Amino acid sequence: MAKTPAELGPKEIYRECDVSGFNFRTTAELAELSEVIGQARAVSSVEFGMGIRDGGYNIFAVGPTGRGSRLLFTSSFLGRRPRNRHLTTGYMFTTL
């Protein structure tokens, strides 16, 4: 039987950050990201899926709620498709 890992308290997960190296007051001042960071396999998978020209295929992505996944997907991938490439209508679901 697998052991359940011990819960971590605030002291175990807290990491102090020296903010003196930042040249902004809030993240609202930062430019939007133009690429996905740290998700090479996910990016490769989505690019592969979007390259399929036959109908009947879907891309299913799962991630934490409220992290901007839908916006990131639409701006990073749909915006880069060739303009002559038709998009079929469909649905985008986000899940936890």
DRENMAR-605299 format. One record per residue (C-alpha): residue number from 1; x negated, y, z. Coordinates in steps of 0.02 Angstrom, whole numbers, plus 50000, padded with zeros to 5 digits. Layout:
<r nr="NUM" east="X" north="Y" up="Z"/>
...
// end
This chain:
<r nr="1" east="50000" north="50000" up="50000"/>
<r nr="2" east="49933" north="50171" up="49951"/>
<r nr="3" east="49890" north="50294" up="50088"/>
<r nr="4" east="49982" north="50459" up="50089"/>
<r nr="5" east="49856" north="50602" up="50083"/>
<r nr="6" east="49852" north="50715" up="50235"/>
<r nr="7" east="49938" north="50883" up="50214"/>
<r nr="8" east="49825" north="51034" up="50202"/>
<r nr="9" east="49857" north="51187" up="50308"/>
<r nr="10" east="49831" north="51369" up="50257"/>
<r nr="11" east="49653" north="51371" up="50323"/>
<r nr="12" east="49605" north="51223" up="50213"/>
<r nr="13" east="49672" north="51299" up="50052"/>
<r nr="14" east="49633" north="51484" up="50076"/>
<r nr="15" east="49495" north="51555" up="49967"/>
<r nr="16" east="49441" north="51734" up="49993"/>
<r nr="17" east="49407" north="51836" up="49838"/>
<r nr="18" east="49294" north="51988" up="49832"/>
<r nr="19" east="49402" north="52112" up="49735"/>
<r nr="20" east="49266" north="52245" up="49724"/>
<r nr="21" east="49211" north="52170" up="49557"/>
<r nr="22" east="49379" north="52201" up="49474"/>
<r nr="23" east="49407" north="52359" up="49372"/>
<r nr="24" east="49597" north="52359" up="49390"/>
<r nr="25" east="49721" north="52386" up="49530"/>
<r nr="26" east="49858" north="52265" up="49476"/>
<r nr="27" east="49869" north="52128" up="49345"/>
<r nr="28" east="49998" north="52234" up="49254"/>
<r nr="29" east="49850" north="52337" up="49191"/>
<r nr="30" east="49770" north="52187" up="49106"/>
<r nr="31" east="49790" north="52148" up="48921"/>
<r nr="32" east="49894" north="51997" up="48876"/>
<r nr="33" east="49798" north="51838" up="48843"/>
<r nr="34" east="49777" north="51793" up="48660"/>
<r nr="35" east="49737" north="51610" up="48693"/>
<r nr="36" east="49777" north="51470" up="48813"/>
<r nr="37" east="49642" north="51447" up="48944"/>
<r nr="38" east="49597" north="51278" up="49016"/>
<r nr="39" east="49724" north="51175" up="48920"/>
<r nr="40" east="49623" north="51108" up="48772"/>
<r nr="41" east="49718" north="50943" up="48761"/>
<r nr="42" east="49886" north="51030" up="48769"/>
<r nr="43" east="49835" north="51156" up="48635"/>
<r nr="44" east="49770" north="51017" up="48523"/>
<r nr="45" east="49931" north="50918" up="48545"/>
<r nr="46" east="50044" north="51065" up="48505"/>
<r nr="47" east="49939" north="51112" up="48353"/>
<r nr="48" east="49949" north="50932" up="48292"/>
<r nr="49" east="50137" north="50927" up="48320"/>
<r nr="50" east="50165" north="51092" up="48231"/>
<r nr="51" east="50065" north="51027" up="48083"/>
<r nr="52" east="50191" north="50888" up="48050"/>
<r nr="53" east="50295" north="50943" up="47900"/>
<r nr="54" east="50426" north="50804" up="47905"/>
<r nr="55" east="50589" north="50830" up="47998"/>
<r nr="56" east="50645" north="50736" up="48151"/>
<r nr="57" east="50495" north="50770" up="48262"/>
<r nr="58" east="50495" north="50867" up="48424"/>
<r nr="59" east="50368" north="50940" up="48543"/>
<r nr="60" east="50404" north="50910" up="48727"/>
<r nr="61" east="50307" north="51012" up="48855"/>
<r nr="62" east="50321" north="51006" up="49044"/>
<r nr="63" east="50250" north="51131" up="49166"/>
<r nr="64" east="50285" north="51232" up="49322"/>
<r nr="65" east="50433" north="51352" up="49316"/>
<r nr="66" east="50394" north="51537" up="49308"/>
<r nr="67" east="50221" north="51522" up="49232"/>
<r nr="68" east="50265" north="51597" up="49063"/>
<r nr="69" east="50254" north="51433" up="48968"/>
<r nr="70" east="50393" north="51479" up="48846"/>
<r nr="71" east="50320" north="51650" up="48809"/>
<r nr="72" east="50145" north="51578" up="48792"/>
<r nr="73" east="50206" north="51442" up="48674"/>
<r nr="74" east="50304" north="51561" up="48564"/>
<r nr="75" east="50168" north="51694" up="48555"/>
<r nr="76" east="50017" north="51579" up="48543"/>
<r nr="77" east="50083" north="51448" up="48424"/>
<r nr="78" east="50237" north="51507" up="48332"/>
<r nr="79" east="50158" north="51676" up="48296"/>
<r nr="80" east="50006" north="51593" up="48215"/>
<r nr="81" east="50100" north="51484" up="48092"/>
<r nr="82" east="50084" north="51529" up="47908"/>
<r nr="83" east="50219" north="51653" up="47858"/>
<r nr="84" east="50275" north="51541" up="47715"/>
<r nr="85" east="50305" north="51397" up="47837"/>
<r nr="86" east="50490" north="51378" up="47877"/>
<r nr="87" east="50540" north="51339" up="48056"/>
<r nr="88" east="50687" north="51226" up="48081"/>
<r nr="89" east="50815" north="51276" up="48211"/>
<r nr="90" east="50808" north="51185" up="48374"/>
<r nr="91" east="50806" north="51201" up="48561"/>
<r nr="92" east="50670" north="51238" up="48686"/>
<r nr="93" east="50693" north="51165" up="48860"/>
<r nr="94" east="50583" north="51204" up="49007"/>
<r nr="95" east="50573" north="51086" up="49154"/>
<r nr="96" east="50483" north="51071" up="49319"/>
// end
